[in-house]
Amino acid sequence: MISIQNLLAAAALAALVSSPATAQESDANKTWTEVRIGTEGAYPPFNYTDASGQLLGFDIDIAKALCAQMKVTCTFVTSDWDGIIPALQNDRFDAIVASMSITPERAEQVLFTNKYYNTPGAVAVPKDSTIADTSAASLAGKSVGAQGSTTHAKAAEIMFPESDVKVYPTAEEYKLDIENGRLDAVTDDVLVLTQWLESPAGACCKLLGTLPVDEAVYGPGLGIALRKGDEKLKAMFDDAIVAIRKDGTYKAINDKYFKFDVYGE
């Protein structure tokens, strides 16, 4: 007869084997010839899909330029934002290039490269809104939409403690709600909001203003997330970021999408 103790031990072993590893092996002995890039594909102008399903945007062009600089083959995989870090940890791809802010909480789960851009958050409101500015006092008692699991949602909760912060799975969903009068304001990256407001879809609304660049909230910038232990791949990406900044490739991509250098200081 199998004892209860043996059954429990067997169950614990099975759970350990079936669960993803919490510690990652070093890539010191690996030769990187192909890098699978994970991205959301629903965050224009940084990463999005066109009518034909083609991935486009600043993140995508930067990833392609970095892979060319590193002399590796790039393949792209889309993932819902909420599950993008677990997908990386479970080896669905090797790197996340999806406008992910470098934060201490995320750094406990992933290895970040140095930043590849850094832009402030902002707030948009309906064109007929009487909200005066982006201060906590002006937004007190108002509903503020943001994409969930982002630094912008976290910033809204910290900066607007008396507001009703509503989170959405994607940026497109909060845009739909403010367009239909179900939100008083929304917050996101200033470039995301600006592109939307300049399009027919954003005709409902206007930019209220940008938010203070608080590194304690937003982190030092937006980086590429890798699995813990992939130090060689991190060094390759870091060197490639420096190289494309130096040779003008970064500027050419930047100027395709934006009117100023989004790298920041």
N, C-alpha and C positions, 0 to 999 in steps of 0.2 A: 504494500500500500504506500502511495506517495504521501508524504507528510505535508501539512499545511505550510511548514517552513520552506520545504523544497518548492512547492507551488509558488509561494511568494517570491522566492529567489529567482525562479525561472521567469516569472512575470516581469520582475525588475530588469533582468538581463535583456528580455525581449524589448522592453521599452527603451532601454539604453541603445540597443542596436538600431531600432527603427527611428529614433529621434535624430535631428541634424546635429552635427558636431558643434560644440560650443567653442572649441579651440581650433584654430586653423594652422595647418602646417606652413612653414616658410616656403616661398617660391625660389629660394636661393639657387637651387639646382635646376630650375626650369628655364628652358629657352622659349621665350614668348614669340611665336610666329603668327598667332591669330588671337585677337581679343574680341570677345563678345560684349557688345555695349547694350546695357539696359537703359530704356528711357520710357517716359510716360506716353508721349504722343498726343497729349491733350492740353498743352500749355503754350499756346501761341503768344509771342513770336519765337519762343525758345525751342519748343518741340511740338510738332503737330502733324497730322496726316491730311493730305489733300483728297480730292474726290476720288482719285484713283488708288488711294491707300498708300501713297508714297510718303515716307517720313521726310519732313522738312524742318527748317528753323535754325536759329543760331547755335543751339546745342549740337545739332546734327552736323552742321558744317564744321564746327570746332572739333568735334570728335573725329571726323574724317581727316581734318588737317593734322591732328595729333597722331593719328594712326599712320598717316603718310610719313610724318617726321620720324616716327619710331620704326618705320619700315616693317609694319605688321599689317595683316589683313583684318579689316573691320567687318563684323556682321552685327546687325541690330536686332534687338528683341524688345517688344513693347510689354509693359506691365502696368497694372493699376498702381497708382501712387501708394495707397495704403499697404500694399504687399511687396513693394519694390525692394526693401532691405531684406526681408526674409527670402525673397527670390534670389538675391545676390548670395546670401549665406548658404542657400541650398544648391548653389552651382548652376543656376539657370543662365547666368551670364557672369562676366568677370569684372565689370566696371559699370557704375551708374553715372551717366552723363545726362542729368535731368534737372538742372538748376536747383541742386540740393544745397541748402545753407549748411556751413560747417558749424555744428553746435556740440557742446560737451556731451549732451545726451546721446546724440548720434555717434559721436566718436567712441563711445563705449561699445558700440556694436560693429562699427566699420572703421577702416583705415582711410583717411582723407588725404588727397593730394593737396598741394597749395591751391589757393583760389585761382579760378580762371575768369571770374568777373565779380563785381560787387556794386549793386545798385540799391537805392533806398526803397522802402515801402511807401505806399501812398493810399489815399482815400478818395473814392468817387461817390457822388450823390446824384439823385435826379436833378434835372435842370431847374425845376421849380422849387428845389429844396431851400429852406430858410436856415439850414445849419451854417453857422458862421465860419468855422474853421475846424482843424483836426484835433483840437484840444479835447481832453476828457470831459470838461465841463460842457462843451458844445454838443458832444455826442452822448451825454448822460441821458438815460431813458430811451435811447434810440436802438433800433435793431441794426446790427452790423454783420454782414456776411463775409465769410472767408473760406478758402479751401482747407479742409481738415488735414491734420498731421503736417502742417507747414509752420514755418516761423512766423508767417503773417497771421495765422490763427492764434498762435501763442502771443504775438505782439498785441493783438486786439484785446486779448484777455487781460494782459498786464497794463496796457496803456489806457484802456477804456473800461475800468472796473465797474462802472455803473451802467454800462450798455448791455443789451441782450445780444451776445455774440452767437451767431448761428453758423455752424460748419457744414460744408458740403463736400461730397466725394471729389468733384472736379470744379474747376473755375467756371466752366460753361454753365453749371447749375446755379451758382450764385448770380451770374449775369442774368440768367433767365428770370430769377425771382425779383431782382431789382427792376428789370425791364417791365415786369408785370405788377409793380407796386407793392411787393411783399417784403421789401427791405428799405430801410432808410439810408443805408450806406453800405459800401463794400470796401475791403482793403486787400491789396496785393502788391506785387512789384510795380513800381511806377511805369515801367516799360510795357508790362502786360496790360495795365489799365489804359495807358496812352494809346496803344495800338487798337484796342477795342473801342475806345471813345472816338477814334478817328475813322472808324468803319461804320457802315450803315447800321449794323447791329447795336452799336453803342450810341445811337442818336438820342436815346432817352436821357443821357446822363452827362455829367461834367466832372472834371478833376477838381477836387476840393483843395488838395495840397499834399505835399510829401510829409513823411514822418521822420522824427529824429533818428539818425544812424546810431543806435545804441548797440554796441558790440555784445553787451551782456544778453541782449534779446536776439539779435540777428546773427551773431557770430562774426568772424573776420572776413566773410565773403562766401562765395559759392564754389564748391570744389567737386572733384570726382571721387565717388565712394568706391572703395575696393574691399575685398575680404581682408580680415585681420591676418597678418603674416605675409601678405603679398608686397613686401618692401621693395623687391626688385621692380615690380610693375609700377609702384609709386614713383620710384626714382626715374623710370623711363618717362612717365607722364610729366613729372615736374620739370625734367630737362626739356621735354618737347614744348611745354607751355612757354618756357623762357625763349626757346628757339623761334617759335612762330611769332612771339612778340617782337623779337629782334629783326627777323627777316621781312616783316611787313605783311605776312600772311594773316595774322590776327587782325590788323587794321583793315585789310580788304574785306574780311568777313564782317567785322564790326560795322563798317560803313555801308554794307549791303542792307543792314537792318536798322541802324541807329544813327542819330545825328551827333553823338558825342561818344567819347571813349568810355565804354562800360566797365573797363578793368578796375577803375578807381585808383586811389592813391596807394 
